[in-house]
Amino acid sequence: MFARFSRHQQKLPDWGIIEAALRLQQRDFLAERPIANAPSRNRHVLAVLAYKEGEAVTSALLAGSVNTNPVVIRRLLLLLQAAGFIATGKGAGAGSRLSRAPGRITLAEVYQAVETEEPFAPHSKPPNRACPVGNCIQAALDKVFASAKAALRQELAKTSLADILESVQESCARSGKGRK
């Protein structure tokens, strides 16, 4: 990658070469990183849309709330729209809003529809099979994780987006930070 940025071709000082390479790496990282692997962003965006009670909300406002880039939010909005949680308009003055009432969207639905991150994923690289623990750890954990996943899904099914919004509003009222 650094070969593309010859100082003579670009007339940049050494720090410019490094900065340019880092920008390319960051761009490539953001392009390759699946947005669905950010479960908290999914729920955060939906909670902001519920909080705005049907107002069209821009990706810039959502990005400000989540503290990320609007491009990341726009990718997320496409997934949420495809799953039927939101309606999104295009053009000036447009934005996104929930497509149904917050009380009719459960966290289990969101989890099932757009979150691909496995909460109890095994090692990304297989452990050392010569080690007794490495050889048997996944089998030992599978049973525990299976019941934990079932409990997680059950709890998520009991919780609606309206419940989350109510909890957020109560928390904001206690802290004095809530404003509309």
C-alpha positions in Angstrom: 0.0 0.0 0.0 2.8 2.5 0.8 4.4 1.9 -2.6 1.6 4.0 -4.2 2.6 7.0 -2.2 6.1 7.8 -3.4 7.3 11.2 -2.1 8.5 12.2 -5.5 5.2 11.5 -7.2 3.0 13.2 -4.6 5.4 15.8 -3.3 4.4 15.1 0.2 6.6 15.0 3.3 7.0 11.7 5.1 4.2 12.5 7.5 1.9 13.2 4.5 2.6 9.7 3.2 1.7 8.1 6.5 -1.4 10.3 6.9 -2.6 9.4 3.4 -2.0 5.7 4.0 -3.9 5.8 7.3 -6.8 7.6 5.5 -6.9 4.8 2.9 -6.8 2.1 5.6 -9.6 3.8 7.5 -11.7 4.1 4.3 -11.1 0.5 3.5 -11.9 -0.6 7.1 -15.2 1.3 7.0 -16.2 0.0 3.6 -15.5 -3.6 4.6 -16.9 -3.5 8.2 -20.5 -4.9 8.2 -22.8 -2.4 9.9 -25.0 -5.1 11.2 -22.2 -6.1 13.6 -23.0 -3.0 15.6 -26.1 -4.1 17.6 -26.0 -1.1 19.9 -26.2 1.3 16.9 -29.3 -0.5 15.6 -31.1 -0.1 18.9 -29.8 3.5 19.4 -31.0 4.6 16.0 -34.4 3.0 16.5 -34.7 4.6 19.9 -33.9 8.1 18.5 -36.6 7.6 15.8 -39.1 6.6 18.5 -38.1 9.6 20.6 -38.8 11.9 17.6 -42.4 10.6 17.4 -42.8 10.4 13.7 -40.7 13.4 12.7 -38.4 12.8 9.8 -34.9 12.4 11.2 -31.8 13.0 9.1 -28.8 10.7 9.0 -26.7 13.6 10.3 -28.8 14.0 13.4 -28.7 10.2 14.0 -24.9 10.2 13.4 -24.5 13.0 16.0 -26.5 11.0 18.6 -24.6 7.8 17.9 -21.3 9.6 17.6 -20.4 8.1 14.2 -20.2 9.1 10.6 -23.5 9.7 8.7 -22.3 7.2 6.0 -22.2 4.5 8.6 -25.8 5.5 9.7 -27.1 5.5 6.1 -25.9 1.9 5.7 -27.6 1.0 8.9 -30.8 2.7 7.8 -30.9 0.6 4.6 -30.8 -2.5 6.7 -33.5 -1.3 9.1 -35.6 -0.2 6.1 -35.2 -3.6 4.4 -36.3 -5.3 7.7 -39.5 -3.1 7.7 -38.7 -1.1 10.8 -38.4 2.3 9.2 -39.4 4.3 6.2 -36.8 6.6 4.6 -37.2 9.5 2.2 -34.6 10.9 -0.1 -33.7 14.5 -0.9 -33.7 17.8 1.0 -35.9 17.8 4.1 -36.4 14.0 4.0 -35.3 11.6 6.6 -36.3 8.4 8.4 -39.1 7.6 10.7 -40.4 4.4 12.3 -42.8 2.5 10.1 -44.9 1.2 13.0 -45.5 2.1 16.6 -42.6 1.6 19.0 -44.7 -0.6 21.2 -45.1 -3.0 18.2 -41.3 -3.5 17.6 -39.6 -5.9 20.0 -35.9 -6.1 20.5 -36.1 -9.8 19.6 -37.4 -8.7 16.1 -34.5 -6.3 15.7 -32.0 -8.9 16.9 -33.4 -11.5 14.5 -33.7 -9.2 11.5 -30.6 -7.1 11.4 -28.1 -8.2 14.0 -25.6 -10.8 12.8 -23.1 -10.5 15.6 -23.1 -13.7 17.6 -23.2 -12.9 21.3 -21.4 -16.1 22.3 -19.2 -16.6 19.2 -16.4 -19.2 19.4 -12.8 -18.3 18.9 -12.3 -16.7 15.5 -9.2 -18.9 15.2 -9.4 -22.5 16.4 -7.6 -23.1 19.7 -4.7 -25.5 20.0 -6.1 -29.0 19.9 -3.0 -30.4 21.6 -4.0 -28.5 24.7 -6.7 -30.3 26.8 -8.6 -27.1 27.4 -8.2 -25.8 23.8 -9.4 -29.2 22.5 -12.6 -29.3 24.7 -13.5 -25.7 25.6 -16.1 -25.2 22.9 -18.0 -28.3 23.6 -18.0 -27.4 27.3 -19.3 -23.9 26.5 -21.8 -24.8 23.8 -24.4 -26.1 26.3 -24.1 -23.0 28.6 -24.2 -20.7 25.6 -27.3 -22.4 24.1 -29.3 -21.8 27.3 -28.0 -18.2 27.5 -29.0 -17.5 23.9 -32.5 -18.9 24.7 -32.8 -16.6 27.7 -31.5 -13.6 25.7 -34.1 -14.2 23.0 -36.8 -14.6 25.6 -35.9 -11.3 27.4 -35.6 -9.4 24.1 -39.1 -10.7 23.1 -40.5 -9.1 26.3 -39.0 -5.7 25.6 -40.4 -3.3 23.0 -38.9 -0.2 21.6 -41.5 1.7 23.6 -40.1 0.1 26.8 -36.6 1.3 25.9 -37.8 4.8 25.1 -39.7 5.0 28.4 -36.6 3.8 30.3 -34.4 6.4 28.4 -36.9 9.2 29.3 -37.0 8.2 33.0 -33.2 8.1 33.1 -33.0 11.5 31.4 -35.6 13.0 33.8 -33.6 11.7 36.8 -30.3 13.1 35.5 -31.9 16.4 34.3 -30.4 15.8 30.8 -33.6 15.1 28.9 -34.7 17.6 26.3 -36.7 17.2 23.2 
